């Protein structure tokens, strides 16, 4: 059985959701509050997979292009687009 995916957007208005409770699966301790989701978690699953692949290839865009079967410039452009997306969605403290 597949685990349910963490919702990141409100099903009613599409705004970003916050986390209000965390529970330890081992001892059932619960922590309540109003926590924002990290920037990377708020990205679509496809973008998260791209970032994970980038990490697993030690940042080698050449290796990523080979694995993904696309050109190096396409991988570079996608990474640049993701960087801009993360910058735009990262709260300024």
C-alpha positions in Angstrom: 0.0 0.0 0.0 1.3 3.4 -1.0 1.8 6.0 1.7 -0.4 9.1 1.3 1.6 12.1 0.0 2.0 15.2 2.2 -0.3 17.9 0.9 1.4 21.2 0.5 -1.5 23.3 -0.9 -4.9 24.0 0.5 -7.6 22.0 -1.4 -10.0 24.9 -1.1 -7.9 28.0 -2.0 -4.6 26.6 -3.2 -2.6 28.6 -0.6 0.5 26.9 0.9 -0.4 24.9 4.0 1.4 25.1 7.3 2.1 22.1 9.6 0.2 22.3 12.9 1.1 19.0 14.6 4.0 16.5 14.5 3.8 13.1 16.1 6.6 10.6 17.0 5.7 7.2 15.6 7.8 5.5 18.3 6.5 7.1 21.5 3.5 9.1 20.3 4.8 12.4 21.6 3.0 15.2 19.9 4.3 18.7 19.2 1.8 21.4 18.2 2.3 24.8 16.7 2.2 26.7 13.5 5.2 25.6 11.3 5.9 26.6 7.7 6.9 23.8 5.3 10.5 24.1 4.1 10.9 25.5 0.6 12.0 22.3 -1.0 9.0 20.4 0.4 6.7 22.9 -1.2 8.0 22.1 -4.6 6.1 19.7 -6.9 7.2 16.1 -6.6 8.9 16.2 -10.0 11.1 19.1 -9.0 12.0 17.4 -5.7 13.0 14.3 -7.7 15.2 16.5 -9.9 16.9 18.0 -6.9 17.4 14.5 -5.3 19.0 13.3 -8.6 21.3 16.4 -8.6 22.4 15.5 -5.1 22.9 11.8 -5.8 25.1 12.7 -8.8 27.2 15.0 -6.7 25.9 18.0 -8.8 27.2 16.5 -12.1 24.9 18.0 -14.7 26.7 15.9 -17.3 25.8 12.7 -15.5 22.2 13.9 -14.9 21.8 14.6 -18.6 23.0 11.0 -19.4 20.7 9.5 -16.8 17.7 11.5 -17.9 18.4 11.1 -21.6 18.3 14.8 -22.3 20.9 17.4 -23.3 23.3 19.1 -20.9 21.8 22.6 -21.7 18.3 21.3 -21.0 19.4 20.1 -17.5 21.2 23.4 -16.9 18.1 25.4 -17.8 15.9 23.2 -15.6 18.3 23.7 -12.7 18.4 27.5 -13.3 14.5 27.5 -13.4 14.4 25.6 -10.1 16.9 27.9 -8.5 14.7 30.9 -9.4 11.6 29.0 -8.2 13.1 28.3 -4.8 14.4 31.8 -4.4 11.0 33.2 -5.2 9.3 30.9 -2.6 11.8 31.2 0.2 10.6 33.5 3.0 12.9 36.3 3.9 13.7 36.3 7.6 
